Amino acid sequence: MALRIGIAGITGRMGHLLVEEVSAAGAELSGGIGRPGSDKPARDGATMLPDIARLAAASDCVVDFTNAATAQPYASAMAGSGKAWVLGSSGLSDADEAAVADAARRIPVVYASNFSAGVNLVLALAERMGAALPADAYDAEIMEMHHRQKVDSPSGTAIGIGRAVAKGRGVALSDVMESGRHGHTGARKFGAIGFAALRGGQVVGEHTLIFASGTEHIALTHRAFDRRAFATGAVRAALWVVGKPPGLYSMMDVLGMA
């Protein structure tokens, strides 16, 4: 029997790609729901279900690319369903992430800032570079650019890169993060991890991590040209997570890199 995958956010750009990737993977599309407040119809004849609870009941795994506003109610519904959850929404608050972690005590959850294999390799390298390049000698800066419609900033992927650098340095990102500098900010603090966000056009996603010292600069860049890379990775995560014990997993786990 084919694995049944439901899609939360099926009417969006990622949703359409996910429909195609579910079919390409030989899985069954159990149905979908749109983003809250959206009245867009699903393409390709997909069955639209009334809410997340009904979608979870019809599925073995729900792949969720909606938005941060749904994280807490969806976490509660998914935990109650007992089904696996692949979550790719960005811009989650600490409270949202706490709700996701609480759900993961009851169900298997793959939560990732980015489902691209390439980005996850960047995350692994970022942690190693953070450990190897001391904060008192190498300033870490992260620059990202996305399409003009993106509503959260910095991007989830940029924050993920920052967390990886902070982990390598043995600190919490929340203690060293600097974002949106403006005006007379004073000299840069040693150990800070800086963020710059650019928005314009229809850029799918570009992220650059820079380590700058007095003698050299090191840059690590990832550019996404097609959202399909994210959809392919998310469906791969869905196929992997079904049957796993409850827990909070990352794309690193899916790729065997954890």
C-alpha positions as semicolon CSV with decimal commas, in nm:
position;residue;x (nm);y (nm);z (nm)
1;M;0,000;0,000;0,000
2;A;0,140;0,339;-0,101
3;L;0,227;0,588;0,168
4;R;-0,044;0,852;0,204
5;I;0,088;1,210;0,213
6;G;-0,131;1,513;0,281
7;I;-0,025;1,868;0,201
8;A;-0,102;2,170;0,418
9;G;-0,063;2,475;0,196
10;I;-0,150;2,281;-0,119
11;T;-0,274;2,588;-0,308
12;G;0,054;2,779;-0,279
13;R;0,361;2,769;-0,500
14;M;0,526;2,502;-0,289
15;G;0,201;2,310;-0,269
16;H;0,185;2,262;-0,646
17;L;0,542;2,132;-0,655
18;L;0,474;1,900;-0,362
19;V;0,180;1,747;-0,549
20;E;0,412;1,662;-0,837
21;E;0,686;1,528;-0,610
22;V;0,446;1,307;-0,415
23;S;0,341;1,146;-0,742
24;A;0,701;1,115;-0,862
25;A;0,794;0,936;-0,538
26;G;0,522;0,675;-0,591
27;A;0,325;0,792;-0,286
28;E;-0,047;0,864;-0,268
29;L;-0,176;1,219;-0,233
30;S;-0,439;1,192;0,039
31;G;-0,559;1,551;-0,001
32;G;-0,477;1,899;0,107
33;I;-0,581;2,219;0,277
34;G;-0,503;2,575;0,174
35;R;-0,346;2,843;0,383
36;P;-0,591;2,997;0,631
37;G;-0,788;3,273;0,461
38;S;-0,705;3,152;0,112
39;D;-0,984;3,054;-0,128
40;K;-0,753;2,934;-0,406
41;P;-0,854;2,598;-0,553
42;A;-0,614;2,305;-0,559
43;R;-0,470;2,204;-0,893
44;D;-0,447;1,861;-1,050
45;G;-0,779;1,749;-0,903
46;A;-0,647;1,714;-0,549
47;T;-0,907;1,654;-0,280
48;M;-0,954;1,955;-0,054
49;L;-1,028;1,873;0,310
50;P;-1,188;2,115;0,559
51;D;-0,913;2,133;0,824
52;I;-0,582;1,999;0,949
53;A;-0,747;1,733;1,168
54;R;-0,933;1,580;0,873
55;L;-0,619;1,597;0,660
56;A;-0,414;1,418;0,927
57;A;-0,682;1,150;0,966
58;A;-0,664;1,074;0,593
59;S;-0,283;1,067;0,582
60;D;0,020;0,877;0,710
61;C;0,218;1,202;0,706
62;V;0,130;1,569;0,659
63;V;0,377;1,796;0,482
64;D;0,315;2,151;0,602
65;F;0,431;2,464;0,419
66;T;0,178;2,717;0,550
67;N;0,304;2,993;0,781
68;A;0,403;3,068;1,139
69;A;0,047;3,161;1,240
70;T;-0,063;2,799;1,203
71;A;0,226;2,640;1,394
72;Q;0,066;2,618;1,736
73;P;-0,285;2,504;1,637
74;Y;-0,142;2,259;1,384
75;A;0,103;2,123;1,642
76;S;-0,187;2,047;1,874
77;A;-0,394;1,886;1,598
78;M;-0,106;1,678;1,465
79;A;-0,010;1,556;1,812
80;G;-0,368;1,445;1,865
81;S;-0,377;1,262;1,533
82;G;-0,078;1,042;1,603
83;K;0,046;1,095;1,245
84;A;0,389;1,207;1,125
85;W;0,445;1,575;1,047
86;V;0,698;1,739;0,814
87;L;0,709;2,111;0,890
88;G;0,873;2,363;0,658
89;S;0,704;2,688;0,766
90;S;0,946;2,970;0,849
91;G;0,939;3,262;1,089
92;L;0,838;3,057;1,393
93;S;0,864;3,228;1,732
94;D;1,010;3,067;2,043
95;A;0,656;2,984;2,155
96;D;0,579;2,828;1,816
97;E;0,892;2,614;1,832
98;A;0,807;2,510;2,187
99;A;0,467;2,388;2,062
100;V;0,636;2,191;1,783
101;A;0,877;2,035;2,034
102;D;0,583;1,944;2,259
103;A;0,407;1,772;1,967
104;A;0,726;1,578;1,896
105;R;0,691;1,408;2,233
106;R;0,387;1,229;2,089
107;I;0,457;1,202;1,715
108;P;0,759;1,199;1,483
109;V;0,824;1,549;1,348
110;V;1,078;1,663;1,087
111;Y;1,121;2,037;1,132
112;A;1,372;2,211;0,908
113;S;1,445;2,567;0,803
114;N;1,530;2,433;0,459
115;F;1,480;2,092;0,296
116;S;1,745;2,133;0,026
117;A;2,030;1,881;0,050
118;G;2,275;2,155;-0,047
119;V;2,163;2,391;0,230
120;N;2,194;2,115;0,488
121;L;2,551;2,056;0,377
122;V;2,608;2,430;0,425
123;L;2,466;2,402;0,778
124;A;2,706;2,119;0,859
125;L;3,000;2,320;0,725
126;A;2,885;2,634;0,907
127;E;2,902;2,455;1,242
128;R;3,251;2,322;1,170
129;M;3,368;2,664;1,053
130;G;3,223;2,826;1,365
131;A;3,422;2,585;1,579
132;A;3,744;2,630;1,380
133;L;3,742;3,009;1,338
134;P;3,754;3,181;1,681
135;A;3,499;3,454;1,746
136;D;3,760;3,701;1,870
137;A;3,942;3,686;1,536
138;Y;3,672;3,608;1,279
139;D;3,352;3,813;1,250
140;A;3,058;3,606;1,126
141;E;2,803;3,774;0,898
142;I;2,510;3,615;0,715
143;M;2,350;3,779;0,412
144;E;2,033;3,650;0,249
145;M;1,811;3,760;-0,040
146;H;1,460;3,644;-0,128
147;H;1,165;3,741;-0,346
148;R;0,971;4,053;-0,264
149;Q;0,668;3,859;-0,132
150;K;0,855;3,697;0,160
151;V;0,707;3,817;0,488
152;D;0,962;3,705;0,751
153;S;1,314;3,834;0,804
154;P;1,581;3,710;0,847
155;S;1,486;3,395;0,663
156;G;1,453;3,067;0,850
157;T;1,750;2,935;0,659
158;A;1,965;3,234;0,758
159;I;1,871;3,182;1,121
160;G;1,953;2,812;1,082
161;I;2,299;2,902;0,951
162;G;2,344;3,141;1,244
163;R;2,245;2,870;1,489
164;A;2,495;2,633;1,331
165;V;2,777;2,888;1,369
166;A;2,670;2,961;1,727
167;K;2,661;2,590;1,808
168;G;3,013;2,549;1,673
169;R;3,123;2,835;1,900
170;G;2,940;2,697;2,203
171;V;2,701;2,989;2,244
172;A;2,328;3,053;2,197
173;L;2,239;3,252;1,885
174;S;1,994;3,464;2,085
175;D;2,287;3,596;2,291
176;V;2,501;3,707;1,995
177;M;2,259;3,787;1,711
178;E;2,269;4,133;1,551
179;S;2,010;4,210;1,284
180;G;1,896;4,521;1,099
181;R;2,174;4,764;1,192
182;H;2,074;5,127;1,145
183;G;2,208;5,460;1,256
184;H;2,492;5,509;1,503
185;T;2,532;5,155;1,631
186;G;2,886;5,179;1,762
187;A;3,169;4,940;1,685
188;R;3,089;4,581;1,604
189;K;3,086;4,358;1,910
190;F;3,333;4,074;1,923
191;G;3,155;3,740;1,892
192;A;2,843;3,886;1,732
193;I;2,674;3,702;1,444
194;G;2,532;3,961;1,206
195;F;2,241;3,931;0,965
196;A;2,147;4,131;0,657
197;A;1,824;4,066;0,464
198;L;1,760;4,176;0,105
199;R;1,421;4,153;-0,070
200;G;1,347;4,203;-0,438
201;G;1,223;4,050;-0,760
202;Q;1,156;3,678;-0,758
203;V;1,477;3,544;-0,603
204;V;1,409;3,191;-0,476
205;G;1,678;3,207;-0,212
206;E;2,041;3,311;-0,173
207;H;2,245;3,276;0,146
208;T;2,607;3,370;0,209
209;L;2,799;3,308;0,531
210;I;3,109;3,527;0,568
211;F;3,391;3,493;0,819
212;A;3,602;3,810;0,812
213;S;3,932;3,853;0,994
214;G;4,201;4,115;0,967
215;T;4,393;3,897;0,721
216;E;4,134;3,700;0,522
217;H;3,768;3,657;0,428
218;I;3,601;3,320;0,383
219;A;3,258;3,301;0,213
220;L;3,022;3,007;0,183
221;T;2,729;3,060;-0,056
222;H;2,420;2,865;-0,155
223;R;2,186;2,977;-0,433
224;A;1,853;2,811;-0,502
225;F;1,722;2,851;-0,856
226;D;1,410;2,633;-0,827
227;R;1,178;2,568;-0,532
228;R;1,154;2,207;-0,646
229;A;1,469;2,133;-0,446
230;F;1,270;2,210;-0,130
231;A;0,971;2,002;-0,240
232;T;1,187;1,703;-0,331
233;G;1,356;1,718;0,009
234;A;1,028;1,752;0,198
235;V;0,877;1,445;0,029
236;R;1,199;1,257;0,100
237;A;1,157;1,353;0,465
238;A;0,796;1,229;0,462
239;L;0,898;0,892;0,324
240;W;1,171;0,868;0,589
241;V;0,981;0,978;0,899
242;V;0,674;0,752;0,881
243;G;0,725;0,468;1,125
244;K;0,989;0,650;1,329
245;P;0,938;0,686;1,706
246;P;0,815;1,020;1,843
247;G;1,086;1,282;1,835
248;L;1,199;1,608;1,682
249;Y;1,408;1,529;1,375
250;S;1,592;1,752;1,131
251;M;1,681;1,721;0,765
252;M;2,026;1,622;0,887
253;D;1,865;1,307;1,030
254;V;1,688;1,239;0,700
255;L;2,015;1,272;0,509
256;G;2,205;1,055;0,758
257;M;2,429;1,347;0,860
258;A;2,321;1,391;1,222
